[in-house]
Amino acid sequence: MTDKTLEALVAGKHRSEQNIARNEARHPVETLNFFGLKPDMTVLEILPALGWYTEILAPYLAESGRLYVAHFSPDGLMPYMPKALKIFEDRMVSQPEIFGKVTVRHINPPKEVSVTPPGTADLALTFRNVHNWIMADQEHEYFTAFFKALKPGGVLGIVEHRARPGADMSSMRTSGYVTEAYVKEIAQRAGFEFEASSEINANSLDSTDHPHGIWSLFPSLHSGDEERYRAIGESDRMTLKFRKPLDSETKPVTTGAQTS
């Protein structure tokens, strides 16, 4: 497949008008190209929600690659977790022509963390999830799971709501915004090497100081004043690329976490 195939998929008839409309803010073609997606890869998508990216990745990889999806566990502690999993699974069943070759695993640290056969994934991807793991005090367990899933030389691609430099842990646990420095720290503690960043998903209109954090912005709009927050658009986001060292004997860093 070529980039033209990827471009066709992001605007494909299998996607809803609402999902296609968000291409403008999420830049899926540019983002996936930055992470190095190829059609013959084994890819792991972590916590895909209702499948916004899955509906692009699944048909792209169906012919020559493989897609694992690490979704919530039926035993997830929060009530929304098994519900979201059920909605995703129902969608897979209803659209076998799109999702028929996807392998679903569950991730629920510390009980369920084996999301692919160890050392087999070429690329692991997660979109706007790191803040949730920080809120649950599980960020290190998640990144350790990704490290184990990836083969030596494999890539971890992260898109996350970006806090201003110097934001403290208290802010990150409540606002949904995370500093680039802390994401890099988490990844490096798990054993990853930072490789590159991109401003593909940046939004200079987002000041990040909203009454309800990221949930003030579209699509949540929890702070009211819909006209104002729609004008800002979606959140300012970092796009970071990490790599698992080729030396499979490389050990994760174990120094204590910092707070910014």
C-alpha positions as CSV (number, residue, x, y, z in Angstrom):
1,M,0.0,0.0,0.0
2,T,1.0,3.6,-0.6
3,D,0.4,6.9,1.2
4,K,-2.4,7.4,-1.2
5,T,-4.1,4.3,0.3
6,L,-3.8,5.8,3.7
7,E,-5.2,9.1,2.5
8,A,-8.1,7.2,1.0
9,L,-8.8,5.3,4.2
10,V,-9.0,8.4,6.4
11,A,-11.8,9.7,4.2
12,G,-13.3,6.3,3.5
13,K,-17.0,5.5,3.3
14,H,-16.6,3.1,6.3
15,R,-16.0,6.2,8.5
16,S,-18.7,8.4,9.9
17,E,-19.0,12.1,8.9
18,Q,-18.2,13.0,12.5
19,N,-15.0,11.0,12.5
20,I,-13.9,12.3,9.1
21,A,-14.5,15.9,10.3
22,R,-11.9,15.4,13.1
23,N,-9.2,14.6,10.6
24,E,-8.5,18.3,10.4
25,A,-7.5,18.4,14.1
26,R,-5.9,15.0,14.4
27,H,-3.9,14.8,11.2
28,P,-3.9,11.0,10.9
29,V,-2.0,10.6,7.7
30,E,0.8,12.9,8.8
31,T,0.9,11.4,12.3
32,L,1.1,7.8,11.2
33,N,3.7,8.6,8.6
34,F,5.8,10.4,11.3
35,F,5.6,7.2,13.5
36,G,6.8,5.2,10.5
37,L,3.7,3.0,9.8
38,K,4.1,0.5,7.0
39,P,1.5,-2.0,5.7
40,D,3.5,-5.1,6.6
41,M,4.1,-4.2,10.3
42,T,2.8,-5.8,13.4
43,V,1.1,-2.9,15.2
44,L,-0.2,-2.5,18.7
45,E,-2.9,0.2,19.4
46,I,-3.4,0.9,23.1
47,L,-6.8,1.8,24.4
48,P,-8.5,2.8,21.2
49,A,-11.8,4.0,22.8
50,L,-14.5,3.5,20.1
51,G,-11.9,2.9,17.3
52,W,-11.3,6.3,15.7
53,Y,-7.7,5.3,14.7
54,T,-8.5,1.5,14.6
55,E,-10.8,2.1,11.6
56,I,-7.8,3.5,9.7
57,L,-5.2,1.0,10.9
58,A,-7.3,-2.2,10.6
59,P,-7.9,-2.0,6.8
60,Y,-4.4,-0.6,6.2
61,L,-2.8,-3.6,7.8
62,A,-5.3,-6.3,6.8
63,E,-3.5,-7.6,3.8
64,S,0.2,-7.7,4.8
65,G,0.4,-6.7,8.5
66,R,-1.2,-7.5,11.8
67,L,-3.1,-5.3,14.3
68,Y,-3.3,-6.0,18.0
69,V,-5.7,-3.7,20.0
70,A,-5.2,-3.5,23.8
71,H,-8.6,-2.4,25.1
72,F,-10.1,-2.2,28.6
73,S,-10.7,-5.4,30.5
74,P,-14.1,-6.8,31.3
75,D,-12.8,-6.6,34.9
76,G,-11.8,-2.9,34.7
77,L,-12.4,-1.1,38.0
78,M,-14.3,1.9,36.5
79,P,-17.9,1.3,35.3
80,Y,-17.2,2.8,31.9
81,M,-14.4,0.4,31.0
82,P,-16.4,-2.8,30.3
83,K,-19.0,-0.7,28.6
84,A,-16.5,0.9,26.3
85,L,-15.0,-2.5,25.5
86,K,-18.5,-3.9,24.7
87,I,-19.3,-1.0,22.3
88,F,-15.9,-1.6,20.6
89,E,-16.4,-5.4,20.3
90,D,-20.0,-4.9,19.0
91,R,-18.6,-2.6,16.3
92,M,-16.0,-5.2,15.3
93,V,-18.7,-7.8,14.9
94,S,-21.0,-5.5,12.9
95,Q,-18.2,-4.5,10.5
96,P,-16.1,-7.7,9.8
97,E,-15.0,-6.3,6.5
98,I,-13.1,-3.6,8.4
99,F,-12.2,-5.2,11.7
100,G,-12.2,-8.9,11.0
101,K,-8.5,-9.5,11.3
102,V,-8.0,-7.4,14.5
103,T,-6.7,-9.3,17.6
104,V,-8.2,-7.8,20.8
105,R,-6.3,-8.1,24.1
106,H,-7.1,-6.5,27.5
107,I,-4.8,-4.2,29.5
108,N,-5.6,-3.8,33.1
109,P,-2.4,-3.3,35.2
110,P,-1.1,-5.1,37.2
111,K,-3.3,-8.2,36.3
112,E,-3.5,-8.0,32.5
113,V,-0.4,-6.6,30.8
114,S,0.5,-9.1,28.1
115,V,-0.9,-7.3,25.1
116,T,1.1,-9.0,22.3
117,P,3.5,-12.0,22.3
118,P,6.6,-10.5,23.9
119,G,9.0,-8.8,21.5
120,T,6.9,-9.0,18.4
121,A,5.4,-5.6,17.7
122,D,7.1,-3.2,15.3
123,L,5.0,-0.2,16.4
124,A,3.0,0.6,19.4
125,L,0.6,3.6,19.3
126,T,-1.4,5.5,21.9
127,F,-3.5,8.6,21.4
128,R,-4.5,10.9,24.2
129,N,-4.3,8.3,27.0
130,V,-1.2,9.1,29.1
131,H,-3.1,11.6,31.3
132,N,-5.6,8.9,32.3
133,W,-2.8,6.6,33.4
134,I,-1.2,9.3,35.4
135,M,-4.5,10.0,37.2
136,A,-4.7,6.2,38.0
137,D,-1.0,6.2,39.1
138,Q,-0.3,3.5,36.5
139,E,1.8,5.2,33.9
140,H,4.9,3.2,34.6
141,E,3.0,-0.1,34.4
142,Y,1.6,0.8,31.1
143,F,4.9,1.8,29.5
144,T,6.6,-1.3,30.9
145,A,3.9,-3.4,29.1
146,F,4.6,-1.5,25.8
147,F,8.4,-2.1,26.2
148,K,7.8,-5.8,26.6
149,A,5.5,-6.0,23.6
150,L,7.9,-4.3,21.1
151,K,10.7,-6.0,19.4
152,P,14.2,-4.5,19.7
153,G,14.3,-1.5,17.4
154,G,10.5,-1.1,17.6
155,V,8.8,2.3,17.9
156,L,6.4,3.7,20.5
157,G,4.4,6.6,19.1
158,I,2.5,8.9,21.5
159,V,0.1,11.8,21.0
160,E,-0.9,13.5,24.2
161,H,-2.4,16.8,25.5
162,R,0.5,19.1,26.2
163,A,0.9,21.1,29.4
164,R,3.1,24.2,29.6
165,P,6.7,23.4,30.7
166,G,7.0,23.3,34.4
167,A,3.4,22.2,35.2
168,D,3.4,20.1,38.4
169,M,2.0,16.7,39.1
170,S,-1.1,18.0,40.8
171,S,-2.0,19.9,37.7
172,M,-1.3,16.9,35.4
173,R,-3.5,14.7,37.6
174,T,-6.5,17.0,37.3
175,S,-6.2,19.0,34.0
176,G,-5.5,16.2,31.5
177,Y,-2.5,18.1,30.2
178,V,0.9,16.5,30.6
179,T,4.4,18.0,30.1
180,E,6.6,16.7,27.4
181,A,9.4,16.3,30.0
182,Y,7.3,13.9,32.1
183,V,6.2,11.8,29.1
184,K,9.9,11.5,28.1
185,E,10.8,10.6,31.7
186,I,8.2,7.8,31.9
187,A,9.3,6.4,28.6
188,Q,13.0,6.5,29.5
189,R,12.3,4.8,32.9
190,A,10.7,1.9,31.0
191,G,13.8,1.6,28.8
192,F,12.9,3.6,25.7
193,E,15.1,6.1,23.9
194,F,13.6,9.3,22.7
195,E,14.0,9.7,19.0
196,A,12.0,12.7,17.6
197,S,9.1,15.1,18.2
198,S,6.7,16.8,15.8
199,E,4.4,19.8,15.9
200,I,1.9,18.0,13.6
201,N,-0.8,18.2,16.3
202,A,0.1,21.5,17.9
203,N,-2.5,24.2,18.5
204,S,-1.2,27.6,19.4
205,L,-4.7,28.8,20.3
206,D,-4.9,26.5,23.3
207,S,-3.7,28.3,26.4
208,T,-4.2,25.1,28.5
209,D,-5.6,27.1,31.5
210,H,-9.3,26.2,31.2
211,P,-11.7,25.7,34.1
212,H,-12.2,22.0,33.3
213,G,-8.8,21.3,31.7
214,I,-8.9,19.4,28.4
215,W,-12.6,18.7,29.0
216,S,-13.4,22.4,28.5
217,L,-12.5,22.0,24.8
218,F,-14.2,20.2,22.0
219,P,-15.7,17.6,22.0
220,S,-16.5,17.7,25.7
221,L,-17.2,21.4,26.2
222,H,-17.8,21.0,29.9
223,S,-17.1,24.7,30.7
224,G,-20.0,26.1,28.7
225,D,-19.4,29.1,26.4
226,E,-19.5,26.8,23.5
227,E,-18.7,29.4,20.9
228,R,-15.5,30.4,22.7
229,Y,-14.2,26.9,23.1
230,R,-15.1,25.7,19.7
231,A,-13.1,28.6,18.3
232,I,-10.0,27.3,20.1
233,G,-10.4,23.9,18.6
234,E,-9.0,20.7,20.0
235,S,-6.2,20.7,22.5
236,D,-2.5,21.5,21.9
237,R,-0.8,18.1,21.6
238,M,2.7,16.7,21.6
239,T,3.6,14.0,19.1
240,L,6.6,12.0,20.4
241,K,8.5,9.0,18.9
242,F,10.5,6.6,21.1
243,R,12.4,3.5,20.2
244,K,13.2,0.3,22.1
245,P,17.0,-0.1,21.9
246,L,18.4,-2.7,19.5
247,D,20.3,-4.2,22.4
248,S,17.7,-6.5,23.9
249,E,19.7,-6.6,27.1
250,T,19.1,-2.9,27.8
251,K,17.6,-2.6,31.2
252,P,14.9,0.0,32.2
253,V,16.1,3.0,34.2
254,T,14.9,2.8,37.8
255,T,15.6,6.2,39.2
256,G,12.8,8.1,40.9
257,A,10.2,10.1,38.9
258,Q,10.4,13.8,38.8
259,T,7.4,16.1,39.1
260,S,7.4,18.2,35.9
